[in-house]
Amino acid sequence: MTRSIVKLPANVRNTSRSTSTSCCSSRTSTTTSTCRADRHGGIHAVAEFIDSGDRFAPDLSLYGDVPLHAQSHGESFLALAANRFGADGVYLLDEPEAALSVTGALALLAVVARAAKSGAQFVIATHSPILLAAPGARIYELDEDGINITDYDDLQAVRLTRGFLDAPDRYLRQIMPDSEADDG
């Protein structure tokens, strides 16, 4: 398995791995956040704290005024990103697409690109061709041969996704017994 790292120039960096890693940046930041999109940590723990009403919990208006637990996993992650990713931050995201639909990944890409353009820095580990497509990104792919700068179109995640979308039957024949592939 390979891993890609995308660095966005001046105001965007991206990292990718087939798991991919994305980075977005433009200047030194004053805020650092790390967030896993899975339910067993990261966003779930953040949501519990924000929704707790604890006297030290932040004002819910900072997260879009909707309790994060009242939203789907992807919606709460996007609410956190859209309302908290700002210009003077450094954000480390580990496979954020795990919580997101294709539409959600596009929405996150827009949030990341806007924040990076304003000066935020991002490092994103991802398998998502959508997140790897950050405008102006320099992409590094990490594999058994080391770390190499790679064009978007040459990334394993991009090639495999395009190949599957162009000819799903060809891939299904390779991974499924004949009887299962014919059922779909």
VEXDREN-2710 file (C-alpha; in Angstrom, 1 decimal):
% VEXDREN-2710
k/r/px/py/pz
1/MET/0.0/0.0/0.0
2/THR/1.3/3.5/-0.8
3/ARG/0.7/6.7/1.0
4/SER/0.6/10.2/-0.7
5/ILE/1.4/13.6/0.7
6/VAL/0.0/16.7/-1.0
7/LYS/1.6/20.1/-0.3
8/LEU/-0.3/23.1/-1.4
9/PRO/1.8/26.0/-2.4
10/ALA/1.9/29.2/-0.4
11/ASN/-1.7/28.8/0.8
12/VAL/-2.4/25.1/0.3
13/ARG/-0.5/21.9/1.1
14/ASN/-1.8/18.3/0.8
15/THR/-0.5/14.8/1.7
16/SER/-1.9/11.6/0.4
17/ARG/-1.2/7.9/0.7
18/SER/-2.8/5.3/-1.4
19/THR/-3.6/6.0/1.9
20/SER/-2.9/9.6/1.1
21/THR/-1.8/12.6/3.2
22/SER/-2.7/16.2/2.3
23/CYS/-1.1/19.4/3.6
24/CYS/-2.4/22.9/3.1
25/SER/-0.6/26.0/4.4
26/SER/0.4/29.6/3.9
27/ARG/1.9/31.0/7.1
28/THR/2.7/30.3/10.7
29/SER/-0.4/29.5/12.7
30/THR/-1.4/30.1/16.3
31/THR/-4.0/27.2/16.6
32/THR/-3.2/23.5/16.3
33/SER/-6.0/20.9/16.0
34/THR/-5.9/17.2/15.5
35/CYS/-9.1/15.4/14.7
36/ARG/-9.9/11.8/13.7
37/ALA/-13.2/11.4/11.9
38/ASP/-14.0/8.0/13.5
39/ARG/-16.6/7.6/16.2
40/HIS/-14.3/6.1/18.8
41/GLY/-12.3/9.3/19.4
42/GLY/-11.8/12.6/17.8
43/ILE/-15.0/14.2/16.6
44/HIS/-17.1/12.0/18.9
45/ALA/-15.2/13.2/22.0
46/VAL/-15.3/16.8/20.8
47/ALA/-19.1/16.5/20.2
48/GLU/-19.7/15.1/23.6
49/PHE/-17.8/18.0/25.2
50/ILE/-19.4/20.7/23.1
51/ASP/-22.9/19.3/23.6
52/SER/-22.3/18.7/27.4
53/GLY/-23.3/22.2/28.5
54/ASP/-20.4/22.0/30.9
55/ARG/-19.4/25.5/32.1
56/PHE/-16.0/25.0/30.2
57/ALA/-17.7/23.8/27.0
58/PRO/-17.6/26.3/24.2
59/ASP/-20.7/28.1/23.0
60/LEU/-22.6/26.0/20.6
61/SER/-22.9/28.9/18.2
62/LEU/-19.2/28.4/17.4
63/TYR/-20.3/25.1/15.8
64/GLY/-23.3/26.3/13.8
65/ASP/-25.9/26.3/16.6
66/VAL/-26.9/22.7/16.1
67/PRO/-25.9/20.1/18.7
68/LEU/-23.2/17.9/17.1
69/HIS/-24.9/14.7/18.4
70/ALA/-28.1/15.8/16.6
71/GLN/-26.3/15.5/13.3
72/SER/-25.0/12.5/11.4
73/HIS/-21.3/11.7/11.8
74/GLY/-20.4/13.4/8.5
75/GLU/-22.6/16.4/9.2
76/SER/-21.1/17.0/12.6
77/PHE/-17.6/16.7/11.2
78/LEU/-18.4/19.2/8.4
79/ALA/-20.0/21.5/11.0
80/LEU/-16.8/21.4/13.1
81/ALA/-14.6/22.0/10.0
82/ALA/-16.8/24.8/8.6
83/ASN/-17.1/26.6/11.8
84/ARG/-13.7/26.1/13.4
85/PHE/-11.1/25.9/10.6
86/GLY/-9.7/29.4/10.5
87/ALA/-6.8/31.4/9.0
88/ASP/-4.3/31.1/11.8
89/GLY/-4.5/27.3/12.5
90/VAL/-2.6/24.2/11.8
91/TYR/-4.9/21.2/11.3
92/LEU/-3.9/17.5/11.2
93/LEU/-6.7/15.3/9.8
94/ASP/-6.4/11.5/9.6
95/GLU/-8.6/10.1/6.8
96/PRO/-11.4/12.6/7.2
97/GLU/-13.3/11.1/4.3
98/ALA/-14.2/8.1/6.5
99/ALA/-17.1/10.1/7.8
100/LEU/-18.1/11.7/4.5
101/SER/-20.1/10.9/1.4
102/VAL/-18.7/12.1/-2.0
103/THR/-20.7/15.3/-1.5
104/GLY/-19.3/15.7/2.0
105/ALA/-15.7/15.2/0.7
106/LEU/-16.3/18.0/-1.8
107/ALA/-17.7/20.3/0.9
108/LEU/-14.6/19.5/3.1
109/LEU/-12.3/20.3/0.2
110/ALA/-14.0/23.7/-0.2
111/VAL/-13.6/24.4/3.6
112/VAL/-10.0/23.4/3.5
113/ALA/-9.2/25.4/0.4
114/ARG/-10.8/28.5/1.8
115/ALA/-9.0/28.2/5.1
116/ALA/-5.7/27.5/3.4
117/LYS/-6.2/30.5/1.2
118/SER/-6.6/32.6/4.3
119/GLY/-3.4/31.2/5.9
120/ALA/-4.3/27.9/7.6
121/GLN/-2.0/24.9/7.3
122/PHE/-3.3/21.4/6.8
123/VAL/-1.8/17.9/6.9
124/ILE/-4.4/15.4/5.8
125/ALA/-3.8/11.6/5.5
126/THR/-6.3/10.4/2.9
127/HIS/-7.2/7.8/0.3
128/SER/-9.7/10.3/-1.3
129/PRO/-9.0/11.4/-4.8
130/ILE/-11.4/14.3/-4.1
131/LEU/-9.3/15.6/-1.2
132/LEU/-6.1/15.0/-3.1
133/ALA/-7.3/17.3/-5.8
134/ALA/-6.8/20.4/-3.7
135/PRO/-5.9/23.2/-6.1
136/GLY/-2.2/23.9/-6.6
137/ALA/-1.2/20.9/-4.5
138/ARG/2.3/19.3/-4.6
139/ILE/1.7/15.7/-3.9
140/TYR/4.2/13.2/-2.3
141/GLU/3.5/9.5/-2.5
142/LEU/5.0/7.3/0.2
143/ASP/5.5/3.7/-0.8
144/GLU/8.0/0.8/-0.4
145/ASP/10.4/2.9/-2.6
146/GLY/10.4/5.9/-0.3
147/ILE/8.9/9.4/-0.7
148/ASN/8.3/10.7/-4.2
149/ILE/6.7/13.8/-5.6
150/THR/3.8/12.5/-7.7
151/ASP/1.4/14.2/-10.1
152/TYR/-2.3/13.8/-9.2
153/ASP/-3.1/11.7/-12.2
154/ASP/-0.3/9.3/-11.3
155/LEU/-1.5/8.6/-7.8
156/GLN/-2.6/5.0/-7.2
157/ALA/-5.8/6.2/-5.5
158/VAL/-6.7/8.2/-8.5
159/ARG/-5.8/5.6/-11.1
160/LEU/-7.7/2.8/-9.3
161/THR/-10.8/5.0/-8.8
162/ARG/-10.8/6.1/-12.4
163/GLY/-10.3/2.5/-13.6
164/PHE/-13.1/1.2/-11.5
165/LEU/-15.5/4.0/-12.6
166/ASP/-14.6/3.4/-16.2
167/ALA/-15.1/-0.4/-16.0
168/PRO/-16.6/-1.7/-12.8
169/ASP/-17.3/-5.1/-14.3
170/ARG/-13.6/-5.7/-15.0
171/TYR/-12.8/-5.1/-11.3
172/LEU/-15.7/-7.1/-10.0
173/ARG/-14.7/-10.1/-12.1
174/GLN/-11.3/-10.0/-10.4
175/ILE/-12.5/-9.8/-6.8
176/MET/-15.7/-11.9/-6.9
177/PRO/-16.5/-15.4/-7.9
178/ASP/-18.4/-15.6/-11.2
179/SER/-21.8/-16.3/-9.7
180/GLU/-21.6/-13.2/-7.4
181/ALA/-20.4/-10.8/-10.2
182/ASP/-23.2/-11.9/-12.5
183/ASP/-25.9/-11.1/-9.8
184/GLY/-25.4/-7.4/-9.8
END
